[in-house]
């Protein structure tokens, strides 16, 4: 196998787990396979592995029930927060991009906190449900922004980066979820209760879209998984290996 | 009951004894059946059989011939041997009296 071909095979094999990568690359070298056959072998194994992961319900749950709808809602919240900030600080008014258009600084801070908390919790849930298919969930979470918002983006004077304010906390949450970082029941409850109280407060000020209530679910999911009986299940369950 | 490829893999691993690992099992299957055995089929089947408790794997030593990469060593468990024997017995029973078996032993009708 020549140098360039071997580099391609090694790159493709990075999609495999470490031990499996070692064994497969060693087998290919030992068998003195041609570059093309080696690539086919590695891609074939990667495809089988990925297909196997999707037999479980968790990747579907993470991608299509959490990542896709959450990112759709969070994209709108990101723009709404940006619009409120521009209105309060730079006195620029953008129509239709916030619930009332009357929010003050306190509600802006509340929205910023909620945006970070919603994004982080959603990212954590996606990462912990299915770390080996997280790249699919990541692609799905960019889908609403790219497909729906870019072509119809009506706010020329507002940077399109405002669509992605949710991304950083979501990535941080997903990283922690993928590492299976344990969240204590106390921390999870504190987060969920704070989010709930702030949402009720914003709702009572008519500064929350009704669809945003769906974003409360990941925070309470964290409470459910941090519950003592839930923790036993987590260590024994293969769900975090999916 | 085992599938055909699962039976081939277990039999090859038993035949290779202490030297049973990915490339060796693949060579054994290809030499015996005359068919190509893909890495994907081999390793996903090894995982499936390990999950069923029919074999165990561990990472073995690395050799210069393999570019310093470790082997995935395979050992068939007693449950695996029992399952393979069950498959063989079933194939033998179901094949009794069929034409190609009769032809092979020289009793063609």
Contacts between the chains, C-beta under 8 A, distances in Angstrom:
chain1	res1	chain2	res2	distance
A	19	B	59	5.6
A	19	B	70	7.5
A	19	B	72	7.1
A	20	B	43	6.5
A	20	B	72	7.6
A	22	B	59	7.1
A	22	B	62	8.0
A	22	B	69	4.8
A	22	B	70	4.8
A	22	B	72	8.0
A	23	B	21	7.6
A	23	B	22	5.4
A	23	B	43	7.6
A	23	B	59	7.4
A	23	B	69	7.3
A	23	B	70	6.6
A	23	B	71	6.4
A	23	B	72	3.8
A	24	B	22	7.2
A	24	B	39	5.8
A	24	B	43	7.0
A	25	B	67	6.9
A	25	B	69	5.3
A	26	B	22	7.8
A	26	B	23	7.4
A	26	B	62	7.1
A	26	B	63	8.0
A	26	B	66	3.6
A	26	B	67	6.5
A	26	B	69	3.3
A	26	B	70	6.5
A	26	B	71	6.2
A	27	B	21	7.9
A	27	B	22	4.4
A	27	B	23	3.9
A	27	B	26	7.1
A	27	B	39	6.9
A	27	B	66	7.5
A	27	B	71	7.9
A	28	B	39	7.7
A	29	B	65	7.3
A	29	B	66	5.2
A	29	B	67	4.6
A	29	B	69	7.0
A	30	B	23	4.7
A	30	B	63	7.9
A	30	B	65	5.6
A	30	B	66	5.0
A	31	B	23	5.4
A	31	B	26	7.3
A	31	B	27	7.4
A	40	B	38	7.8
A	41	B	38	6.1
A	41	B	39	4.0
A	41	B	40	7.0
A	42	B	39	7.0
A	44	B	38	5.3
A	44	B	39	6.5
A	44	B	40	3.7
A	45	B	38	7.8
A	45	B	39	5.0
A	45	B	40	4.1
A	45	B	43	5.8
A	45	B	44	7.3
A	47	B	40	7.0
A	48	B	40	4.5
A	48	B	41	7.9
A	48	B	44	4.9
A	49	B	44	7.3
A	52	B	44	6.9
